Amino acid sequence: MASSNELISKAVMVRMLRLGLNQKTLAKKAGISTSSLNHYLTNKIGWQVSVLDKLLAPLKWDSLADIFTAANDENNVISALAA
């Protein structure tokens, strides 16, 4: 079973793909370094709420609840594929 950090990372990466954003562009729009974003996305460090807040607008999400809903959706997809 994937951890919450892994699910958030997957949700963010799927959203990036859907919006045509790469890590460099997202990091710049969010005001964080590309290396920091990479560490979050590869689960080298756990997601912080303050960082997720910075990603909301560039990823066109309205609230943290949208991120967690997307992460839950990714968990459902992973579970369905594993069945």
C-alpha positions in Angstrom: 0.0 0.0 0.0 1.3 3.4 -0.9 2.0 6.0 1.8 0.1 9.3 1.8 3.3 11.1 0.6 3.5 8.7 -2.4 -0.1 9.2 -3.3 0.2 13.0 -3.1 3.3 12.8 -5.3 1.4 10.6 -7.9 -1.6 13.0 -7.8 0.7 16.0 -8.4 2.6 14.3 -11.2 -0.7 13.3 -12.9 -1.9 16.9 -12.6 1.4 18.2 -14.1 0.9 15.8 -17.1 -2.7 16.9 -17.6 -1.7 20.6 -17.5 1.5 20.1 -19.6 3.8 21.3 -16.8 7.3 20.1 -16.1 9.1 20.2 -12.8 11.0 23.4 -13.7 7.9 25.3 -14.8 5.9 24.2 -11.8 8.6 25.0 -9.3 9.1 28.5 -10.8 5.3 29.2 -10.7 5.1 27.9 -7.1 8.2 29.9 -6.0 10.2 26.8 -4.8 13.4 25.4 -6.2 13.3 22.7 -8.8 15.5 20.4 -6.6 13.1 20.8 -3.7 10.1 19.9 -5.9 12.0 16.9 -7.2 12.7 15.7 -3.6 9.0 15.9 -2.8 7.9 14.2 -6.0 10.4 11.4 -5.5 9.5 11.0 -1.8 12.9 11.8 -0.5 11.2 14.2 1.8 7.6 14.3 3.1 5.2 16.9 1.8 4.7 20.0 3.9 1.3 21.8 3.9 3.1 25.1 3.2 4.6 23.6 0.0 1.2 22.1 -1.1 -0.3 25.6 -0.6 2.2 27.0 -3.1 1.2 24.3 -5.6 -2.5 25.0 -5.5 -2.7 27.9 -8.0 -0.2 26.5 -10.6 -1.9 23.2 -10.6 -5.4 24.8 -10.7 -6.6 23.3 -7.5 -8.8 25.4 -5.2 -7.8 23.9 -1.9 -5.8 21.3 -0.1 -8.9 19.1 -0.2 -8.6 18.9 -4.0 -5.1 17.5 -3.6 -6.2 14.9 -1.1 -9.2 14.0 -3.2 -6.8 13.5 -6.2 -4.5 11.4 -4.0 -7.4 9.3 -2.9 -8.4 8.8 -6.5 -4.8 7.7 -7.3 -5.0 5.2 -4.5 -8.3 3.8 -5.9 -6.6 3.4 -9.4 -3.6 1.7 -7.9 -5.9 -0.7 -5.9 -8.0 -1.5 -8.9 -4.9 -2.2 -11.0 -3.5 -4.5 -8.3 -6.7 -6.5 -8.0 
